[in-house]
Amino acid sequence: MDPVTAGIIGTACVFLLLFLGMHIAYALMFVGFAGVAYLSSFEAALPMVSRTVYEVSSYFPYTVIPLFIVMGGFAGSSGMTKDLYNTFDKWLRRMPGGLAVATIGACAGFAAVSGSSVATAATMGTVALPEMERYKYHPRLATGSIAAGGTLGFLIPPSIGFIVYGMLTEQSIGKLLVAGIIPGLLLALAYVGIVVLMVKMNPELAPANPESVSWRVKFASLLKVWEPLAVFLLVMGGIYGGFFTPTEAGAIGATMLLLIALFKRKLTWKNLIEALQESVRISVMVLFLVAGANVFSYFLALSTIPMQVAEWAGSLAVSPYVIHTVIIVMYMFLGCFLDAISMMVLTMPVIYPVILALGFNPIWFGVIAVLMMEAGLITPPMGLNIFTVAGVAKGVPVETIFRGVAPFLLAIFAVVALVTVFPDLALFLPDMMTR
């Protein structure tokens, strides 16, 4: 059997194992090991797997993952989520769908110190959903805005999506994080536009809130959001200015949030242990996924499939943007069945060489990829954020939440189109970095 045929069969086996219920990290590692053993030798495959797992788990820059995750845990423990929501509510409640708009704003604010989409959706769900239920918001709008707003945690830095992409492609994690700022803000504004448009078209989705708030109370509420703003500016400003690395930024951010939580006397032993356990759990999951992807990449490299696909794509007599569109459609399809990180580790070994062969900027494509992974978080039938919100919104059918998030997918595709047409939206800030 020639190497290309072996690579195709191996890839098919990965999808078969996923269909049978095997975790993607195990599937990638098993098929990668078997493929290297077949194309090279068993003696070469066995140390390759052990060396890869060790190198991934011991690589110092990857400590940014637990640090950014524990930042989110400390932020939740300090009560930032409720403060953010209350502040946005006071300023935006008179808008059409004001509570849903406030939810999106608070999600964006929490995403700036969390890095986790699921954590953002779960935390905001417990805070925002009772308020929207109290004001008789339709469950479709209430749950849809929370699930969609939660996806901002995957794009707005510190973002686990960009970290994983950087790990898989060996691109600068600092530049990737900074690249997500402008598209993240654009997506948050697009979500707000979707909410306002939905309520304008159907006012029954969100009854008007007659309660007014004085300007004194509005400005006083701003004093409660200085903490996440200060942490975000310090972490991202430090990375942008070249004062410290993403790993150092994560450590500084986590320390700041820990001190804030201790100062406010909101950090209990239970919250501390839960935050540390969640950090360890997600970090191990991500690192094992990356290790599995690297093992599978060795197999694909021996099969020569990535190189041949890249050469083929580069030789096509079509615009590179046609292939770019095909890749986006492929991500839309995969997002229906795979979670965001799994989709990234599964596709990057083949997609990334194609992107380079077509002459696209890898930082720019990282933003596009993360946006499409973000869409997968709210795409039926496997949207992770949807089931997270369903766990909080007791009594709301999952089908209702799926209908609620559908309009927000249009916002994601609109931002993807904008970043595609205007690459500087993603590249302007990274290009100005000192390092």
C-alpha positions as a LaTeX table, in Angstrom:
\begin{tabular}{lrrr}
\hline
Residue & $x$ (\AA) & $y$ (\AA) & $z$ (\AA) \\
\hline
Met1 & 0.00 & 0.00 & 0.00 \\
Asp2 & 1.43 & 3.38 & $-0.98$ \\
Pro3 & 1.77 & 6.13 & 1.68 \\
Val4 & $-1.05$ & 8.32 & 0.31 \\
Thr5 & $-3.54$ & 5.43 & 0.40 \\
Ala6 & $-2.42$ & 4.61 & 3.94 \\
Gly7 & $-2.97$ & 8.25 & 4.93 \\
Ile8 & $-6.49$ & 8.30 & 3.46 \\
Ile9 & $-7.41$ & 5.03 & 5.19 \\
Gly10 & $-5.95$ & 6.33 & 8.46 \\
Thr11 & $-7.98$ & 9.53 & 8.26 \\
Ala12 & $-11.13$ & 7.51 & 7.57 \\
Cys13 & $-10.33$ & 5.34 & 10.60 \\
Val14 & $-10.17$ & 8.45 & 12.81 \\
Phe15 & $-13.69$ & 9.45 & 11.79 \\
Leu16 & $-14.88$ & 5.85 & 12.24 \\
Leu17 & $-13.46$ & 5.74 & 15.77 \\
Leu18 & $-15.09$ & 9.09 & 16.56 \\
Phe19 & $-18.40$ & 7.74 & 15.28 \\
Leu20 & $-18.00$ & 4.70 & 17.55 \\
Gly21 & $-17.52$ & 7.01 & 20.54 \\
Met22 & $-13.76$ & 7.08 & 21.08 \\
His23 & $-12.39$ & 10.38 & 22.39 \\
Ile24 & $-10.67$ & 12.33 & 19.63 \\
Ala25 & $-7.31$ & 12.49 & 21.46 \\
Tyr26 & $-7.18$ & 8.69 & 21.74 \\
Ala27 & $-8.37$ & 8.24 & 18.16 \\
Leu28 & $-5.70$ & 10.57 & 16.78 \\
Met29 & $-2.94$ & 9.02 & 18.87 \\
Phe30 & $-3.94$ & 5.42 & 18.11 \\
Val31 & $-4.25$ & 5.95 & 14.35 \\
Gly32 & $-1.09$ & 8.07 & 14.29 \\
Phe33 & 0.86 & 5.38 & 16.12 \\
Ala34 & $-0.47$ & 2.60 & 13.88 \\
Gly35 & 0.23 & 4.68 & 10.75 \\
Val36 & 3.82 & 5.49 & 11.71 \\
Ala37 & 4.38 & 1.85 & 12.63 \\
Tyr38 & 3.08 & 0.77 & 9.22 \\
Leu39 & 4.90 & 3.39 & 7.12 \\
Ser40 & 8.12 & 3.28 & 9.16 \\
Ser41 & 8.46 & 0.68 & 11.91 \\
Phe42 & 7.12 & $-0.24$ & 15.32 \\
Glu43 & 10.51 & 0.60 & 16.81 \\
Ala44 & 10.19 & 4.15 & 15.43 \\
Ala45 & 6.52 & 4.62 & 16.37 \\
Leu46 & 6.71 & 3.74 & 20.05 \\
Pro47 & 9.39 & 6.26 & 21.13 \\
Met48 & 7.80 & 8.87 & 18.86 \\
Val49 & 4.53 & 8.69 & 20.84 \\
Ser50 & 6.21 & 8.80 & 24.24 \\
Arg51 & 8.52 & 11.65 & 23.18 \\
Thr52 & 5.61 & 13.67 & 21.77 \\
Val53 & 3.49 & 13.32 & 24.92 \\
Tyr54 & 6.45 & 14.30 & 27.09 \\
Glu55 & 7.45 & 17.29 & 24.95 \\
Val56 & 3.92 & 18.68 & 24.83 \\
Ser57 & 3.32 & 18.27 & 28.56 \\
Ser58 & 6.69 & 19.73 & 29.57 \\
Tyr59 & 6.87 & 22.67 & 27.14 \\
Phe60 & 6.97 & 25.77 & 29.34 \\
Pro61 & 5.01 & 28.19 & 27.09 \\
Tyr62 & 2.02 & 25.85 & 27.30 \\
Thr63 & 1.60 & 26.77 & 30.97 \\
Val64 & $-0.37$ & 29.73 & 29.61 \\
Ile65 & $-3.39$ & 27.39 & 29.35 \\
Pro66 & $-3.93$ & 26.66 & 33.07 \\
Leu67 & $-3.05$ & 30.25 & 33.95 \\
Phe68 & $-5.69$ & 31.77 & 31.66 \\
Ile69 & $-8.28$ & 29.21 & 32.77 \\
Val70 & $-7.66$ & 29.84 & 36.45 \\
Met71 & $-8.04$ & 33.56 & 35.68 \\
Gly72 & $-11.62$ & 32.83 & 34.68 \\
Gly73 & $-12.20$ & 30.84 & 37.87 \\
Phe74 & $-10.93$ & 33.65 & 40.08 \\
Ala75 & $-12.94$ & 36.21 & 38.09 \\
Gly76 & $-16.13$ & 34.23 & 38.68 \\
Ser77 & $-15.33$ & 33.84 & 42.38 \\
Ser78 & $-14.77$ & 37.57 & 42.82 \\
Gly79 & $-18.30$ & 38.43 & 41.72 \\
Met80 & $-17.18$ & 40.22 & 38.55 \\
Thr81 & $-19.86$ & 38.57 & 36.46 \\
Lys82 & $-22.74$ & 40.02 & 38.46 \\
Asp83 & $-21.10$ & 43.45 & 38.64 \\
Leu84 & $-20.55$ & 43.50 & 34.88 \\
Tyr85 & $-24.13$ & 42.48 & 34.18 \\
Asn86 & $-25.59$ & 45.03 & 36.58 \\
Thr87 & $-23.50$ & 47.82 & 35.05 \\
Phe88 & $-24.48$ & 47.01 & 31.47 \\
Asp89 & $-28.10$ & 46.60 & 32.58 \\
Lys90 & $-28.20$ & 50.09 & 34.08 \\
Trp91 & $-26.81$ & 51.66 & 30.90 \\
Leu92 & $-28.67$ & 49.59 & 28.29 \\
Arg93 & $-31.99$ & 48.51 & 29.80 \\
Arg94 & $-34.04$ & 51.09 & 27.85 \\
Met95 & $-32.78$ & 49.74 & 24.50 \\
Pro96 & $-34.91$ & 47.19 & 22.59 \\
Gly97 & $-34.05$ & 43.88 & 24.23 \\
Gly98 & $-31.98$ & 45.78 & 26.79 \\
Leu99 & $-31.39$ & 42.85 & 29.14 \\
Ala100 & $-30.25$ & 40.63 & 26.27 \\
Val101 & $-27.95$ & 43.44 & 25.07 \\
Ala102 & $-26.60$ & 43.79 & 28.61 \\
Thr103 & $-26.00$ & 40.05 & 28.65 \\
Ile104 & $-23.90$ & 40.26 & 25.47 \\
Gly105 & $-21.93$ & 43.19 & 26.90 \\
Ala106 & $-21.30$ & 41.35 & 30.16 \\
Cys107 & $-20.26$ & 38.22 & 28.23 \\
Ala108 & $-17.71$ & 40.30 & 26.31 \\
Gly109 & $-16.41$ & 41.77 & 29.55 \\
Phe110 & $-16.15$ & 38.40 & 31.28 \\
Ala111 & $-14.55$ & 36.85 & 28.18 \\
Ala112 & $-11.75$ & 39.40 & 28.54 \\
Val113 & $-10.64$ & 37.72 & 31.77 \\
Ser114 & $-11.88$ & 34.18 & 31.25 \\
Gly115 & $-10.68$ & 32.61 & 28.01 \\
Ser116 & $-13.38$ & 29.95 & 28.12 \\
Ser117 & $-16.59$ & 29.97 & 26.12 \\
Val118 & $-18.34$ & 27.36 & 28.24 \\
Ala119 & $-17.39$ & 29.13 & 31.49 \\
Thr120 & $-18.72$ & 32.42 & 30.11 \\
Ala121 & $-22.03$ & 30.85 & 29.04 \\
Ala122 & $-22.49$ & 28.96 & 32.31 \\
Thr123 & $-21.61$ & 31.90 & 34.55 \\
Met124 & $-23.70$ & 34.44 & 32.66 \\
Gly125 & $-26.59$ & 31.99 & 32.49 \\
Thr126 & $-26.88$ & 31.89 & 36.26 \\
Val127 & $-26.82$ & 35.71 & 36.48 \\
Ala128 & $-28.76$ & 36.93 & 33.43 \\
Leu129 & $-31.40$ & 34.26 & 32.90 \\
Pro130 & $-33.36$ & 34.90 & 36.13 \\
Glu131 & $-33.54$ & 38.63 & 35.31 \\
Met132 & $-34.78$ & 38.02 & 31.77 \\
Glu133 & $-37.33$ & 35.51 & 33.07 \\
Arg134 & $-38.52$ & 38.11 & 35.63 \\
Tyr135 & $-39.15$ & 40.63 & 32.87 \\
Lys136 & $-40.98$ & 38.03 & 30.72 \\
Tyr137 & $-38.35$ & 37.76 & 27.97 \\
His138 & $-39.12$ & 34.99 & 25.51 \\
Pro139 & $-37.00$ & 31.92 & 26.35 \\
Arg140 & $-35.78$ & 31.85 & 22.75 \\
Leu141 & $-34.18$ & 35.29 & 23.02 \\
Ala142 & $-33.02$ & 34.86 & 26.60 \\
Thr143 & $-31.22$ & 31.55 & 26.13 \\
Gly144 & $-30.05$ & 32.37 & 22.61 \\
Ser145 & $-28.33$ & 35.60 & 23.70 \\
Ile146 & $-26.57$ & 33.80 & 26.57 \\
Ala147 & $-25.37$ & 30.90 & 24.40 \\
Ala148 & $-24.22$ & 33.23 & 21.63 \\
Gly149 & $-22.65$ & 35.73 & 24.03 \\
Gly150 & $-20.71$ & 32.88 & 25.62 \\
Thr151 & $-18.94$ & 32.20 & 22.32 \\
Leu152 & $-17.10$ & 35.50 & 22.76 \\
Gly153 & $-14.95$ & 33.69 & 25.32 \\
Phe154 & $-13.43$ & 31.70 & 22.45 \\
Leu155 & $-12.47$ & 34.83 & 20.48 \\
Ile156 & $-11.86$ & 37.77 & 22.79 \\
Pro157 & $-8.45$ & 37.35 & 24.40 \\
Pro158 & $-7.32$ & 35.60 & 26.50 \\
Ser159 & $-8.69$ & 32.90 & 24.21 \\
Ile160 & $-8.01$ & 29.17 & 24.51 \\
Gly161 & $-8.86$ & 28.90 & 20.80 \\
Phe162 & $-5.93$ & 31.13 & 19.80 \\
Ile163 & $-3.61$ & 29.35 & 22.21 \\
Val164 & $-4.42$ & 25.94 & 20.71 \\
Tyr165 & $-4.07$ & 27.32 & 17.18 \\
Gly166 & $-0.69$ & 28.77 & 18.07 \\
Met167 & 0.41 & 25.48 & 19.59 \\
Leu168 & $-0.59$ & 23.53 & 16.48 \\
Thr169 & 0.86 & 25.96 & 13.93 \\
Glu170 & 3.85 & 27.31 & 15.92 \\
Gln171 & 2.65 & 30.88 & 15.45 \\
Ser172 & 3.12 & 33.63 & 18.03 \\
Ile173 & 0.46 & 33.19 & 20.70 \\
Gly174 & 0.88 & 36.83 & 21.71 \\
Lys175 & 0.15 & 38.10 & 18.19 \\
Leu176 & $-2.82$ & 35.73 & 17.86 \\
Leu177 & $-4.35$ & 36.97 & 21.11 \\
Val178 & $-3.94$ & 40.59 & 20.07 \\
Ala179 & $-5.38$ & 39.79 & 16.61 \\
Gly180 & $-8.65$ & 38.72 & 18.24 \\
Ile181 & $-9.38$ & 42.07 & 19.91 \\
Ile182 & $-10.94$ & 44.01 & 17.01 \\
Pro183 & $-12.86$ & 41.02 & 15.51 \\
Gly184 & $-14.08$ & 40.19 & 19.02 \\
Leu185 & $-15.46$ & 43.68 & 19.54 \\
Leu186 & $-17.01$ & 43.63 & 16.06 \\
Leu187 & $-18.72$ & 40.33 & 16.81 \\
Ala188 & $-20.08$ & 41.64 & 20.11 \\
Leu189 & $-21.53$ & 44.67 & 18.28 \\
Ala190 & $-22.97$ & 42.37 & 15.60 \\
Tyr191 & $-24.67$ & 40.31 & 18.32 \\
Val192 & $-26.15$ & 43.50 & 19.76 \\
Gly193 & $-27.44$ & 44.42 & 16.30 \\
Ile194 & $-29.05$ & 40.99 & 15.96 \\
Val195 & $-30.85$ & 41.40 & 19.31 \\
Val196 & $-32.13$ & 44.88 & 18.48 \\
Leu197 & $-33.30$ & 43.75 & 15.03 \\
Met198 & $-35.09$ & 40.68 & 16.45 \\
Val199 & $-36.93$ & 42.78 & 19.05 \\
Lys200 & $-37.82$ & 45.47 & 16.51 \\
Met201 & $-39.33$ & 42.81 & 14.25 \\
Asn202 & $-41.11$ & 41.05 & 17.13 \\
Pro203 & $-41.55$ & 43.25 & 20.24 \\
Glu204 & $-43.13$ & 40.34 & 22.13 \\
Leu205 & $-39.70$ & 38.73 & 22.43 \\
Ala206 & $-38.63$ & 41.38 & 24.95 \\
Pro207 & $-41.22$ & 43.54 & 26.75 \\
Ala208 & $-40.04$ & 47.10 & 27.31 \\
Asn209 & $-38.52$ & 47.82 & 30.72 \\
Pro210 & $-40.24$ & 50.95 & 32.10 \\
Glu211 & $-37.75$ & 51.41 & 34.94 \\
Ser212 & $-35.41$ & 54.32 & 34.41 \\
Val213 & $-31.99$ & 54.78 & 35.98 \\
Ser214 & $-30.56$ & 58.14 & 36.97 \\
Trp215 & $-27.29$ & 59.30 & 35.52 \\
Arg216 & $-25.78$ & 59.35 & 39.00 \\
Val217 & $-26.54$ & 55.64 & 39.44 \\
Lys218 & $-25.26$ & 54.86 & 35.94 \\
Phe219 & $-21.90$ & 56.51 & 36.51 \\
Ala220 & $-21.64$ & 55.04 & 40.00 \\
Ser221 & $-22.04$ & 51.56 & 38.50 \\
Leu222 & $-18.91$ & 52.10 & 36.38 \\
Leu223 & $-16.82$ & 51.93 & 39.56 \\
Lys224 & $-17.65$ & 48.23 & 39.78 \\
Val225 & $-16.12$ & 47.30 & 36.41 \\
Trp226 & $-12.64$ & 48.70 & 36.90 \\
Glu227 & $-11.29$ & 45.31 & 37.96 \\
Pro228 & $-11.84$ & 43.33 & 34.72 \\
Leu229 & $-10.87$ & 46.42 & 32.69 \\
Ala230 & $-7.63$ & 46.83 & 34.65 \\
Val231 & $-6.78$ & 43.13 & 34.35 \\
Phe232 & $-7.49$ & 43.11 & 30.62 \\
Leu233 & $-5.45$ & 46.26 & 29.98 \\
Leu234 & $-2.52$ & 44.96 & 32.04 \\
Val235 & $-2.51$ & 41.49 & 30.46 \\
Met236 & $-3.11$ & 42.47 & 26.85 \\
Gly237 & $-1.26$ & 45.77 & 27.10 \\
Gly238 & 1.76 & 43.95 & 28.48 \\
Ile239 & 1.69 & 41.43 & 25.64 \\
Tyr240 & 1.10 & 44.12 & 23.02 \\
Gly241 & 3.89 & 46.32 & 24.32 \\
Gly242 & 6.33 & 43.44 & 24.59 \\
Phe243 & 6.76 & 43.87 & 28.35 \\
Phe244 & 6.06 & 40.20 & 29.05 \\
Thr245 & 5.19 & 36.97 & 27.30 \\
Pro246 & 1.68 & 35.43 & 27.20 \\
Thr247 & 2.74 & 32.98 & 29.93 \\
Glu248 & 3.95 & 35.81 & 32.16 \\
Ala249 & 0.77 & 37.74 & 31.35 \\
Gly250 & $-1.34$ & 34.77 & 32.43 \\
Ala251 & 0.55 & 34.54 & 35.72 \\
Ile252 & 0.15 & 38.28 & 36.38 \\
Gly253 & $-3.56$ & 38.21 & 35.48 \\
Ala254 & $-4.23$ & 35.19 & 37.68 \\
Thr255 & $-2.38$ & 36.79 & 40.59 \\
Met256 & $-4.29$ & 40.06 & 40.22 \\
Leu257 & $-7.66$ & 38.31 & 40.14 \\
Leu258 & $-6.69$ & 36.15 & 43.12 \\
Leu259 & $-5.79$ & 39.25 & 45.12 \\
Ile260 & $-9.03$ & 40.99 & 44.07 \\
Ala261 & $-11.09$ & 37.98 & 45.14 \\
Leu262 & $-9.24$ & 37.81 & 48.47 \\
Phe263 & $-9.62$ & 41.56 & 49.04 \\
Lys264 & $-13.38$ & 41.35 & 48.39 \\
Arg265 & $-13.56$ & 38.29 & 50.67 \\
Lys266 & $-15.39$ & 36.31 & 48.03 \\
Leu267 & $-12.89$ & 33.50 & 47.53 \\
Thr268 & $-13.73$ & 30.46 & 49.63 \\
Trp269 & $-11.72$ & 27.27 & 49.88 \\
Lys270 & $-14.43$ & 25.58 & 47.83 \\
Asn271 & $-14.21$ & 28.17 & 45.03 \\
Leu272 & $-10.40$ & 28.01 & 45.06 \\
Ile273 & $-10.32$ & 24.22 & 44.77 \\
Glu274 & $-13.00$ & 24.26 & 42.04 \\
Ala275 & $-11.06$ & 26.86 & 40.02 \\
Leu276 & $-7.81$ & 24.88 & 40.32 \\
Gln277 & $-9.52$ & 21.59 & 39.47 \\
Glu278 & $-11.18$ & 23.10 & 36.39 \\
Ser279 & $-7.86$ & 24.55 & 35.30 \\
Val280 & $-6.16$ & 21.17 & 35.62 \\
Arg281 & $-9.01$ & 19.33 & 33.87 \\
Ile282 & $-9.15$ & 21.62 & 30.83 \\
Ser283 & $-5.36$ & 21.91 & 30.59 \\
Val284 & $-4.88$ & 18.14 & 30.57 \\
Met285 & $-7.64$ & 17.77 & 27.98 \\
Val286 & $-6.12$ & 20.41 & 25.68 \\
Leu287 & $-2.54$ & 19.14 & 26.06 \\
Phe288 & $-3.57$ & 15.56 & 25.36 \\
Leu289 & $-5.50$ & 16.71 & 22.30 \\
Val290 & $-2.45$ & 18.57 & 21.04 \\
Ala291 & $-0.24$ & 15.55 & 21.73 \\
Gly292 & $-2.66$ & 13.34 & 19.79 \\
Ala293 & $-2.75$ & 15.85 & 16.94 \\
Asn294 & 1.06 & 15.93 & 16.81 \\
Val295 & 1.29 & 12.13 & 16.67 \\
Phe296 & $-1.29$ & 12.09 & 13.89 \\
Ser297 & 0.63 & 14.85 & 12.11 \\
Tyr298 & 3.76 & 12.68 & 12.05 \\
Phe299 & 1.74 & 9.97 & 10.35 \\
Leu300 & 0.28 & 12.43 & 7.81 \\
Ala301 & 3.74 & 13.83 & 7.11 \\
Leu302 & 4.99 & 10.31 & 6.29 \\
Ser303 & 1.96 & 9.82 & 4.04 \\
Thr304 & 2.83 & 13.09 & 2.20 \\
Ile305 & $-0.88$ & 14.01 & 2.08 \\
Pro306 & $-0.52$ & 17.55 & 3.50 \\
Met307 & 2.24 & 18.42 & 1.03 \\
Gln308 & 0.38 & 16.97 & $-1.94$ \\
Val309 & $-2.88$ & 18.66 & $-0.96$ \\
Ala310 & $-1.04$ & 21.97 & $-0.56$ \\
Glu311 & 0.64 & 21.60 & $-3.95$ \\
Trp312 & $-2.67$ & 20.67 & $-5.55$ \\
Ala313 & $-4.49$ & 23.62 & $-4.00$ \\
Gly314 & $-1.71$ & 26.00 & $-5.03$ \\
Ser315 & $-1.81$ & 24.77 & $-8.64$ \\
Leu316 & $-5.56$ & 25.21 & $-9.11$ \\
Ala317 & $-6.55$ & 27.85 & $-11.63$ \\
Val318 & $-8.99$ & 29.48 & $-9.24$ \\
Ser319 & $-8.80$ & 32.34 & $-6.80$ \\
Pro320 & $-7.30$ & 31.38 & $-3.42$ \\
Tyr321 & $-10.45$ & 32.82 & $-1.89$ \\
Val322 & $-12.51$ & 30.11 & $-3.57$ \\
Ile323 & $-10.53$ & 27.50 & $-1.65$ \\
His324 & $-10.80$ & 29.71 & 1.43 \\
Thr325 & $-14.59$ & 29.62 & 1.06 \\
Val326 & $-14.53$ & 25.83 & 0.67 \\
Ile327 & $-12.56$ & 25.58 & 3.92 \\
Ile328 & $-15.15$ & 27.76 & 5.69 \\
Val329 & $-17.99$ & 25.58 & 4.42 \\
Met330 & $-16.09$ & 22.51 & 5.61 \\
Tyr331 & $-15.77$ & 24.04 & 9.08 \\
Met332 & $-19.50$ & 24.80 & 9.07 \\
Phe333 & $-20.19$ & 21.12 & 8.40 \\
Leu334 & $-17.69$ & 19.80 & 10.95 \\
Gly335 & $-19.02$ & 22.22 & 13.56 \\
Cys336 & $-22.27$ & 20.28 & 13.54 \\
Phe337 & $-20.54$ & 17.18 & 14.91 \\
Leu338 & $-17.30$ & 18.17 & 16.66 \\
Asp339 & $-16.45$ & 20.54 & 19.48 \\
Ala340 & $-14.31$ & 23.56 & 18.66 \\
Ile341 & $-10.92$ & 22.39 & 19.91 \\
Ser342 & $-11.35$ & 18.87 & 18.50 \\
Met343 & $-12.22$ & 20.34 & 15.13 \\
Met344 & $-9.08$ & 22.46 & 15.19 \\
Val345 & $-6.67$ & 19.67 & 16.12 \\
Leu346 & $-8.24$ & 17.35 & 13.56 \\
Thr347 & $-8.07$ & 19.72 & 10.59 \\
Met348 & $-4.94$ & 21.84 & 11.09 \\
Pro349 & $-2.39$ & 19.20 & 10.00 \\
Val350 & $-3.94$ & 19.29 & 6.51 \\
Ile351 & $-5.48$ & 22.78 & 6.32 \\
Tyr352 & $-2.50$ & 24.77 & 7.57 \\
Pro353 & $-0.07$ & 23.73 & 4.77 \\
Val354 & $-2.79$ & 24.65 & 2.26 \\
Ile355 & $-3.15$ & 28.10 & 3.80 \\
Leu356 & 0.59 & 28.67 & 3.57 \\
Ala357 & 0.69 & 27.40 & $-0.04$ \\
Leu358 & $-2.06$ & 29.85 & $-0.99$ \\
Gly359 & $-0.07$ & 32.74 & 0.47 \\
Phe360 & $-2.49$ & 33.63 & 3.26 \\
Asn361 & $-1.23$ & 35.20 & 6.47 \\
Pro362 & $-1.33$ & 32.51 & 9.21 \\
Ile363 & $-2.27$ & 35.03 & 11.91 \\
Trp364 & $-5.17$ & 36.28 & 9.79 \\
Phe365 & $-6.33$ & 32.73 & 9.10 \\
Gly366 & $-6.11$ & 32.00 & 12.83 \\
Val367 & $-8.82$ & 34.60 & 13.41 \\
Ile368 & $-10.96$ & 33.10 & 10.63 \\
Ala369 & $-10.46$ & 29.59 & 12.06 \\
Val370 & $-11.35$ & 30.64 & 15.61 \\
Leu371 & $-14.47$ & 32.44 & 14.33 \\
Met372 & $-15.62$ & 29.28 & 12.58 \\
Met373 & $-14.82$ & 27.16 & 15.65 \\
Glu374 & $-16.91$ & 29.69 & 17.56 \\
Ala375 & $-19.83$ & 29.02 & 15.21 \\
Gly376 & $-19.48$ & 25.32 & 15.99 \\
Leu377 & $-20.21$ & 26.09 & 19.66 \\
Ile378 & $-23.79$ & 27.06 & 18.77 \\
Thr379 & $-24.39$ & 24.86 & 15.71 \\
Pro380 & $-26.88$ & 21.97 & 16.03 \\
Pro381 & $-26.83$ & 19.18 & 16.96 \\
Met382 & $-23.57$ & 19.27 & 18.99 \\
Gly383 & $-23.30$ & 22.93 & 20.03 \\
Leu384 & $-21.53$ & 22.78 & 23.40 \\
Asn385 & $-22.71$ & 26.21 & 24.55 \\
Ile386 & $-26.31$ & 25.26 & 23.83 \\
Phe387 & $-26.18$ & 22.26 & 26.15 \\
Thr388 & $-24.34$ & 24.36 & 28.75 \\
Val389 & $-27.18$ & 26.89 & 28.76 \\
Ala390 & $-29.74$ & 24.06 & 28.73 \\
Gly391 & $-28.20$ & 22.85 & 31.99 \\
Val392 & $-28.84$ & 26.26 & 33.54 \\
Ala393 & $-32.23$ & 27.01 & 31.91 \\
Lys394 & $-34.28$ & 24.26 & 33.50 \\
Gly395 & $-37.52$ & 23.62 & 31.66 \\
Val396 & $-36.45$ & 25.26 & 28.37 \\
Pro397 & $-36.36$ & 22.68 & 25.55 \\
Val398 & $-33.06$ & 22.37 & 23.72 \\
Glu399 & $-34.92$ & 22.96 & 20.46 \\
Thr400 & $-35.93$ & 26.41 & 21.71 \\
Ile401 & $-32.31$ & 27.30 & 22.42 \\
Phe402 & $-31.25$ & 26.10 & 18.96 \\
Arg403 & $-33.87$ & 28.39 & 17.39 \\
Gly404 & $-32.69$ & 31.23 & 19.61 \\
Val405 & $-29.05$ & 31.04 & 18.53 \\
Ala406 & $-29.75$ & 30.64 & 14.80 \\
Pro407 & $-29.86$ & 34.42 & 14.06 \\
Phe408 & $-26.55$ & 34.91 & 15.85 \\
Leu409 & $-24.82$ & 32.56 & 13.42 \\
Leu410 & $-25.49$ & 35.21 & 10.76 \\
Ala411 & $-23.45$ & 37.66 & 12.82 \\
Ile412 & $-20.49$ & 35.26 & 12.93 \\
Phe413 & $-20.60$ & 34.75 & 9.16 \\
Ala414 & $-20.83$ & 38.52 & 8.66 \\
Val415 & $-17.69$ & 39.10 & 10.76 \\
Val416 & $-15.90$ & 36.28 & 8.89 \\
Ala417 & $-16.77$ & 38.04 & 5.63 \\
Leu418 & $-15.55$ & 41.41 & 6.99 \\
Val419 & $-12.23$ & 39.98 & 8.18 \\
Thr420 & $-11.81$ & 38.19 & 4.83 \\
Val421 & $-12.44$ & 41.36 & 2.81 \\
Phe422 & $-10.53$ & 43.63 & 5.23 \\
Pro423 & $-7.62$ & 41.57 & 6.65 \\
Asp424 & $-6.29$ & 44.60 & 8.53 \\
Leu425 & $-9.14$ & 44.17 & 11.01 \\
Ala426 & $-7.18$ & 41.19 & 12.30 \\
Leu427 & $-3.64$ & 42.22 & 11.39 \\
Phe428 & $-3.52$ & 45.91 & 12.33 \\
Leu429 & $-2.71$ & 45.41 & 16.01 \\
Pro430 & $-0.33$ & 42.41 & 15.63 \\
Asp431 & 1.64 & 44.24 & 12.93 \\
Met432 & 2.27 & 47.11 & 15.37 \\
Met433 & 3.55 & 44.89 & 18.17 \\
Thr434 & 7.14 & 45.36 & 19.25 \\
Arg435 & 7.62 & 41.62 & 19.30 \\
\hline
\end{tabular}
